Amino acid sequence: MNDYTKGALEAITWAILVLKDSKDIREAIAELESARDSILRGIAVDFREKIKFYYSSNTVYRRRG
């Protein structure tokens, strides 16, 4: 199992546990949305640095034509 698949399995398993443990579906949805938002905020923190690294370490493709 690759890292992507492991991460997907972990996320699905956690989501199922949140749904089972919640007394109210709105509470479960709020918990899942909160986790998603935390991940998105974390991605955004160093996004500019990530794209600088990406472009400095990869070949720049030139247009043909």
C-alpha positions in Angstrom: 0.0 0.0 0.0 1.5 3.4 -1.0 1.4 6.5 1.2 -1.5 8.0 -0.7 -3.6 4.9 -0.2 -2.6 4.7 3.5 -3.6 8.3 4.0 -7.0 7.7 2.3 -7.7 4.7 4.5 -6.7 6.6 7.6 -9.0 9.5 6.7 -12.0 7.2 5.9 -11.5 5.2 9.1 -11.4 8.4 11.2 -14.5 9.8 9.4 -16.4 6.6 10.2 -15.4 6.8 13.9 -16.5 10.4 14.0 -19.9 9.5 12.5 -20.3 6.5 14.9 -19.4 8.5 18.0 -21.6 11.5 17.2 -25.0 11.8 18.6 -26.0 14.3 15.9 -25.1 14.3 12.2 -24.6 18.0 12.3 -22.0 17.6 15.1 -20.2 15.0 13.0 -20.2 17.2 9.9 -18.9 20.1 11.9 -16.0 18.0 13.2 -15.2 16.7 9.7 -15.3 20.2 8.2 -13.1 21.5 11.0 -10.5 18.9 10.3 -10.6 19.7 6.6 -10.3 23.4 7.2 -7.3 22.8 9.5 -5.6 20.8 6.8 -6.3 23.5 4.2 -4.9 26.2 6.5 -1.8 24.1 7.0 -1.3 23.7 3.3 -1.6 27.4 2.8 0.9 28.4 5.4 4.0 27.6 3.3 2.4 27.3 -0.1 4.5 30.1 -1.6 7.7 28.4 -0.5 6.5 25.0 -1.9 5.9 26.5 -5.3 9.3 28.2 -5.3 10.9 24.9 -4.5 8.9 23.1 -7.2 9.8 25.6 -9.9 13.5 25.7 -8.9 13.8 21.9 -8.8 11.9 21.0 -11.9 12.5 21.5 -15.6 10.6 24.4 -17.1 8.7 23.2 -20.1 9.0 25.4 -23.2 6.2 26.0 -25.6 6.5 24.2 -28.9 5.6 26.0 -32.0 
